[in-house]
Every structure is written in structure tokens, then in C-alpha cells.
Amino acid sequence: MAFKTIVTLGPSIIDKDKLKRIDACGECIYRINGAHIDADQVPNMMARTRAILPNAKIMIDLPGNKIRTAKLSEPIRLIRDESFILYDYQTNYPGFCGCLNKGDIVRANDSIFTLEVMEADKLSAKMLSHSDGLLHSNKGLHIKGVHKDIPFLFEKDRRLMDIADNHDVDYLSLSYVRTAADVQEVKRALAKKDLHLIAKVETQAAIDNLQDIFKEVESILVDRGDLSMDIDLIDLAFAQERIVKAALDADKNVYLATQFLKNMERNPIPLISEVIDLCRTVRSGIGGIQLSEETAVGRYPLESVKMIFDAFKNSRSKY
């Protein structure tokens, strides 16, 4: 299977010249991030992409049951050592506050903010902030183990699955897979049976159930960002190695995601540490790298994609 770059679509690249130049770099999959687009806009984004690249391979990435802030009229100002009230209607899952217990630690906005639950009921939660900053709408709220208490598929996931059923979609990426039963639930709900399903490994539960998940899919994707919030950050590198080895031993394709070229969101070249990590990673036998903010909203999307393919080519030709 050819090495691929998963290119997240967004304002930075929905442009005829940029998309064509990106596509010329190598084999790409064009990702629509369901967490950051209204479902009704997805068919139009696919049509715009294929108007420029008729043979583009399209992926819909389901947002999954990740809890997020929602419908905030203005950002919540967080002040260290001060408390605030989060209301249930300010999240994307009614019932979230009812899942909380006193003392729970909430990692918000990719662990930028740390919050502690002081008290909670079905309607609201009082939280003590251990951080300063602004908590905006559509930002993640992560608590270890919370996903076992909430449905695997949210309403938006099902809407996006309907779109995948009724449009020319090549890949469906499943977020927050915990067990093989989660993948089976998606398969039962889909009318289209030839979609290439990718199970995202973002939880300790997924790691624990890898062998059973492998029986349901041909590909997995390790989302290092979300996984880092469910395991200790210091364990992430070792977990990545174990997951990749397990996937390759099972003859499964594996992609990796999150912050490979974070510096290139704002700068034309990566950090040395990013280049070293990237080159070591592509030599491990993986099937590809996913770029997210680097291509969706970054200033140097073309350069980022080219860097991924250059790292892969160099790993094969020089070492």
C-alpha cells in the first residue's frame, strides 16, 4: 500500500492552484473534519474539492463522542484559582454534567486548560480553574474514562454517516473507538458496505482492545493529541511504538496524526525536533501521516505536505 498524506481541508487550501500543487506532491487523502464543519456543508466541500481534483479520495472524519463546549455566546474567561459554572446546555452532549463527580479533572482545549469539578448535578457543574485563559466554543472537555458512560455515536455522527452513504466518499474515520462493538455499530448503521473504515486509537480502552478492533478494520489511525489526554503524556511515545508494532504485526495499515509539523502552521520550516520525529516515524513502516491545522488553517500548507513526502522519500532512498 502506497504511503499517503491525509490532508485536512480548510480555508488555507480550498483554492484551485493550492490543491493542484498539493496533489502533485504525492498520493493524498482529503479529510473533512466533521468536528469543525456543519454537516450540511459537507456535500458542498466535497463538490468543490472534486471540481478541482476529480479523482480526489475523500475522507469524512466523524467527530465521535468527544465532549465539547457548544453554543457559547462568548468565551468563558478562566481565572486561576477561581470557579465558574458550566451549564449542561453549553456542551454538545445533554447529560454530560450528570456524568461528573466531585474531584474529577477536566482537560480542556487539548489539555491547555485544567479544570477541577467542585460539585455537579444533571444541569450544571461548578468548576475550579487551574489555568488562565479563554475557553471558546467547540473546544474539547476530556475526563479519563468518561466515554464508557455515553453513547458511541452522537447525532452529528449519524448525519455524517448518512452523507457518506449517499455521496461518493472513500474513507470514514471513526473517532473514540473503544471496542470492536463500536465499529460493528457503525457497520450496522451504514447502507454502503464498501467504505474503507479507519478506527482511531485515542483511548486506553482502544489500546486494550486492539486485537479485536483489528478484526473489524483494515486501517487504524493513532491520534496522538486525544490519546495523550487519556494516558499519561510521558507514556505517549512508548504507546505509539506498541500500537504501530501491533498493527504491522497484524498486517494492518496505520496512520499517525497530531502536531507533526506544528511549527509550520505559522513558519515556513519545521523545528529540528519535528523533522527528526517525522523521519523516524515514516521509517517505521506506517502507511501515512495526517496533517490537521497545518493544512486546514496554516500559512504553509503546500510546504507542509511537501515536507511529509520528502521525509518519506528520503527515508527510502538514503537510509
C-alpha positions as CSV (number, residue, x, y, z in Angstrom):
1,M,0.0,0.0,0.0
2,A,1.4,3.4,-1.1
3,F,2.4,5.9,1.5
4,K,-0.2,8.7,1.8
5,T,-0.6,12.1,3.4
6,I,-4.1,12.8,4.9
7,V,-4.7,16.4,4.1
8,T,-7.3,18.2,6.1
9,L,-9.4,20.5,4.0
10,G,-10.0,24.1,5.2
11,P,-9.7,27.8,4.3
12,S,-6.0,27.5,3.7
13,I,-6.2,25.2,0.7
14,I,-9.7,25.4,-0.8
15,D,-8.1,27.0,-3.8
16,K,-7.6,25.6,-7.3
17,D,-3.9,26.4,-7.5
18,K,-3.0,25.2,-4.0
19,L,-5.0,22.0,-4.2
20,K,-3.4,21.0,-7.5
21,R,0.1,21.7,-6.3
22,I,-0.6,19.8,-3.1
23,D,-2.0,16.9,-5.1
24,A,1.1,16.8,-7.3
25,C,3.3,16.1,-4.2
26,G,2.2,12.5,-3.8
27,E,-0.8,10.3,-3.0
28,C,-3.2,12.3,-0.8
29,I,-6.5,11.6,1.1
30,Y,-8.6,14.7,1.5
31,R,-10.1,14.8,5.0
32,I,-13.2,16.6,6.0
33,N,-13.1,17.1,9.8
34,G,-16.6,16.6,11.0
35,A,-15.9,18.3,14.3
36,H,-15.3,21.7,12.7
37,I,-17.9,21.9,9.9
38,D,-21.7,21.9,9.8
39,A,-22.9,18.6,8.4
40,D,-25.0,20.4,5.8
41,Q,-21.8,22.0,4.3
42,V,-20.0,18.7,3.8
43,P,-21.5,17.8,0.3
44,N,-20.6,21.3,-0.9
45,M,-17.0,20.9,0.3
46,M,-16.7,17.5,-1.4
47,A,-18.1,19.0,-4.6
48,R,-15.7,21.9,-4.5
49,T,-12.8,19.6,-4.0
50,R,-13.7,17.3,-6.8
51,A,-14.4,20.2,-9.1
52,I,-10.6,20.9,-8.8
53,L,-9.4,17.3,-8.3
54,P,-12.0,14.9,-10.0
55,N,-10.2,11.8,-8.7
56,A,-9.7,13.0,-5.1
57,K,-10.0,10.4,-2.4
58,I,-12.3,11.9,0.2
59,M,-12.4,11.0,3.9
60,I,-15.1,12.1,6.4
61,D,-13.8,12.1,9.9
62,L,-16.6,11.6,12.4
63,P,-16.4,13.9,15.5
64,G,-17.4,11.0,17.7
65,N,-18.5,11.3,21.3
66,K,-15.9,13.8,22.3
67,I,-17.5,16.3,24.7
68,R,-17.1,19.9,23.5
69,T,-18.2,23.3,24.6
70,A,-21.1,24.4,22.5
71,K,-23.3,27.5,21.7
72,L,-21.3,29.8,23.9
73,S,-22.5,33.4,23.3
74,E,-19.0,34.5,24.4
75,P,-15.9,32.6,25.6
76,I,-15.7,31.6,29.3
77,R,-13.0,33.5,31.0
78,L,-10.9,31.2,33.1
79,I,-9.0,32.7,36.1
80,R,-6.7,30.5,38.0
81,D,-8.0,29.5,41.5
82,E,-11.4,30.9,40.7
83,S,-14.5,28.9,40.0
84,F,-17.2,29.2,37.3
85,I,-20.4,27.4,36.3
86,L,-20.6,25.2,33.2
87,Y,-24.2,24.5,32.2
88,D,-25.2,21.3,30.6
89,Y,-26.7,23.2,27.6
90,Q,-23.2,24.7,27.0
91,T,-21.9,21.3,25.8
92,N,-22.7,19.1,22.8
93,Y,-24.0,16.2,24.9
94,P,-27.0,16.8,27.1
95,G,-26.3,14.8,30.2
96,F,-22.6,15.5,30.4
97,C,-22.8,17.3,33.7
98,G,-24.6,14.3,35.2
99,C,-21.6,12.2,34.4
100,L,-19.3,14.3,36.5
101,N,-18.2,13.7,40.1
102,K,-16.6,15.9,42.7
103,G,-12.8,15.8,42.2
104,D,-12.9,14.9,38.5
105,I,-10.1,16.6,36.5
106,V,-11.2,18.0,33.2
107,R,-8.6,18.7,30.5
108,A,-9.9,21.4,28.2
109,N,-8.8,22.6,24.7
110,D,-6.2,19.8,24.1
111,S,-5.0,20.0,27.7
112,I,-4.2,23.7,27.6
113,F,-6.6,24.3,30.5
114,T,-7.1,22.1,33.6
115,L,-10.3,22.3,35.5
116,E,-11.5,20.5,38.7
117,V,-15.1,19.6,39.4
118,M,-16.2,21.0,42.7
119,E,-19.8,19.9,42.5
120,A,-22.2,18.8,39.8
121,D,-25.8,17.8,39.1
122,K,-27.7,17.0,35.9
123,L,-28.0,20.6,34.9
124,S,-24.6,22.2,35.7
125,A,-21.2,21.8,37.2
126,K,-19.2,24.1,39.3
127,M,-15.5,24.0,38.3
128,L,-12.3,25.4,39.8
129,S,-9.9,26.6,37.1
130,H,-6.2,25.8,37.5
131,S,-5.5,27.9,34.4
132,D,-5.9,31.4,32.9
133,G,-7.3,32.0,29.5
134,L,-10.4,32.0,27.4
135,L,-12.4,28.8,26.8
136,H,-14.1,29.1,23.4
137,S,-17.0,27.2,21.9
138,N,-16.3,23.8,20.2
139,K,-13.3,23.1,22.5
140,G,-12.8,19.6,23.9
141,L,-13.6,18.7,27.5
142,H,-11.8,15.4,28.4
143,I,-12.2,13.3,31.5
144,K,-10.5,9.9,31.7
145,G,-12.9,7.1,31.4
146,V,-16.0,9.2,30.7
147,H,-16.7,7.7,27.3
148,K,-17.8,4.4,28.8
149,D,-20.8,6.2,30.2
150,I,-22.0,7.9,27.0
151,P,-23.2,6.7,23.6
152,F,-20.6,5.9,21.0
153,L,-22.4,7.8,18.2
154,F,-23.8,11.3,18.6
155,E,-26.5,12.8,16.4
156,K,-23.9,14.6,14.2
157,D,-22.0,11.3,13.6
158,R,-25.2,9.8,12.3
159,R,-25.9,12.7,10.0
160,L,-22.4,12.5,8.6
161,M,-22.8,8.7,8.1
162,D,-26.0,9.4,6.1
163,I,-23.9,11.8,3.9
164,A,-21.3,9.1,3.4
165,D,-24.0,6.6,2.4
166,N,-25.4,9.0,-0.2
167,H,-22.3,10.6,-1.7
168,D,-19.0,9.4,-3.2
169,V,-16.9,9.1,-0.1
170,D,-13.9,6.8,0.1
171,Y,-13.0,6.7,3.8
172,L,-14.9,7.0,7.0
173,S,-12.7,7.7,10.1
174,L,-14.3,6.6,13.4
175,S,-13.4,8.7,16.4
176,Y,-13.1,7.4,20.0
177,V,-13.3,3.7,19.1
178,R,-13.1,1.8,22.4
179,T,-14.1,-1.8,21.4
180,A,-14.8,-3.9,18.3
181,A,-18.5,-3.4,19.2
182,D,-18.2,0.3,18.4
183,V,-17.0,-0.5,14.8
184,Q,-19.8,-3.1,14.5
185,E,-22.3,-0.5,15.4
186,V,-21.1,1.8,12.6
187,K,-21.2,-1.1,10.1
188,R,-24.8,-1.9,11.0
189,A,-25.8,1.7,10.6
190,L,-24.2,2.1,7.2
191,A,-26.0,1.2,4.0
192,K,-22.8,1.5,2.0
193,K,-20.7,-1.6,2.7
194,D,-17.6,-0.8,0.7
195,L,-16.5,2.2,2.7
196,H,-12.9,2.0,4.0
197,L,-13.3,2.3,7.7
198,I,-10.4,3.7,9.8
199,A,-10.6,3.1,13.6
200,K,-8.9,5.9,15.5
201,V,-6.9,4.9,18.6
202,E,-7.5,7.7,21.1
203,T,-8.2,6.0,24.3
204,Q,-6.6,3.5,26.7
205,A,-9.7,1.3,26.0
206,A,-8.8,1.1,22.3
207,I,-5.2,0.1,23.2
208,D,-6.5,-2.6,25.5
209,N,-8.8,-3.9,22.7
210,L,-6.6,-3.5,19.7
211,Q,-6.6,-7.2,18.6
212,D,-10.4,-7.3,18.5
213,I,-10.6,-3.9,16.7
214,F,-8.1,-5.2,14.1
215,K,-10.7,-7.9,13.2
216,E,-13.1,-5.2,12.1
217,V,-11.0,-2.8,10.1
218,E,-8.1,-2.7,7.7
219,S,-6.7,0.6,8.9
220,I,-6.2,2.4,12.2
221,L,-5.1,6.0,13.0
222,V,-3.3,7.0,16.1
223,D,-4.5,10.4,17.2
224,R,-1.7,11.4,19.5
225,G,-3.4,14.5,20.7
226,D,-6.6,12.9,22.1
227,L,-4.7,9.8,23.2
228,S,-2.3,12.0,25.2
229,M,-5.3,13.1,27.3
230,D,-6.4,9.6,28.1
231,I,-2.9,8.2,29.1
232,D,0.0,10.0,30.8
233,L,1.7,12.3,28.3
234,I,5.1,10.8,29.2
235,D,3.8,7.4,28.1
236,L,2.7,8.6,24.6
237,A,5.9,7.7,22.7
238,F,6.0,4.2,24.1
239,A,2.3,3.7,23.4
240,Q,2.8,4.8,19.8
241,E,5.6,2.3,19.3
242,R,3.5,-0.5,20.7
243,I,0.4,0.4,18.7
244,V,2.3,0.7,15.4
245,K,4.1,-2.7,16.0
246,A,0.9,-4.4,16.9
247,A,-0.8,-3.0,13.7
248,L,2.1,-4.0,11.4
249,D,2.3,-7.5,13.0
250,A,-1.5,-7.9,12.3
251,D,-0.9,-6.7,8.7
252,K,-3.0,-3.6,9.2
253,N,-2.3,-0.2,7.8
254,V,-1.6,2.5,10.3
255,Y,-1.6,6.3,10.1
256,L,-0.4,8.8,12.7
257,A,-1.7,12.3,13.5
258,T,-1.2,15.4,15.6
259,Q,1.5,18.1,15.6
260,F,4.0,16.5,13.2
261,L,4.6,20.0,11.7
262,K,3.1,22.3,14.3
263,N,5.7,24.9,13.7
264,M,4.7,25.1,10.1
265,E,1.3,26.4,10.9
266,R,3.0,29.8,11.3
267,N,6.5,29.4,9.9
268,P,7.9,28.1,6.6
269,I,10.1,25.5,8.1
270,P,9.7,22.9,10.9
271,L,11.6,22.6,14.1
272,I,14.6,20.3,14.1
273,S,12.8,18.1,16.6
274,E,9.8,17.9,14.4
275,V,11.9,16.8,11.4
276,I,13.7,14.1,13.4
277,D,10.5,12.7,14.8
278,L,8.9,12.8,11.4
279,C,11.7,11.0,9.6
280,R,12.0,8.3,12.4
281,T,8.2,7.8,12.2
282,V,7.9,7.3,8.5
283,R,10.7,4.8,8.6
284,S,8.7,2.6,11.0
285,G,6.6,1.2,8.2
286,I,3.4,3.3,8.7
287,G,1.0,3.9,5.8
288,G,0.9,7.7,6.2
289,I,0.7,10.9,8.2
290,Q,-2.3,13.1,8.8
291,L,-1.9,16.9,8.8
292,S,-4.6,18.8,10.5
293,E,-4.2,22.5,11.3
294,E,-1.1,22.6,9.2
295,T,-3.2,22.4,6.0
296,A,-6.7,23.4,7.2
297,V,-5.7,26.8,8.6
298,G,-1.9,27.0,8.5
299,R,0.1,29.6,6.5
300,Y,2.2,27.0,4.7
301,P,0.0,24.0,3.7
302,L,1.9,23.2,0.5
303,E,5.2,23.3,2.2
304,S,3.9,21.1,4.9
305,V,2.6,18.4,2.6
306,K,5.8,18.5,0.6
307,M,7.8,18.0,3.8
308,I,5.9,14.9,4.6
309,F,6.6,13.3,1.2
310,D,10.2,14.5,1.2
311,A,10.7,12.8,4.6
312,F,9.2,9.5,3.3
313,K,11.3,9.6,0.1
314,N,14.5,10.3,2.0
315,S,13.8,7.5,4.4
316,R,13.6,5.1,1.5
317,S,16.5,6.4,-0.6
318,K,19.2,7.5,1.9
319,Y,18.9,5.2,4.8
